[in-house]
């Protein structure tokens, strides 16, 4: 399963992801920013945020799915994605990859109030 924690900067996504990895068996954090750091070395198109690169969004989906297929368990992704179209693109890709691998994808929303909820249960 892939659990994506999305929310405002400073909401506690990283802390929540660490706690989830302690609670869920075989869970690990997947830092999608590392994909952006890698791309900064090879893409020359200037962007304000690496999320603006279509390659980042596609590679995050592909890399997370491949890592999950290799290690199993749960990947927890603490990553703010403010652009709704980018978020929809990523989550649709993860859902598709999850179905192809007979896995599941869940989204969480970190809130500054300290609560973490799911897309269905806002917390």
Protein Blocks (a to p, Z undefined) as FASTA:
>chain_A
ZZdddddehilmmmmmmmmmmmpghiacddfklmmmmmmmmpcbdcfbfklpmklmmmmm
mmmmmmmmmngpidddddddfblklmmmmmmmmmmmmmmnopadddddddfkopacdfkl
nZZ
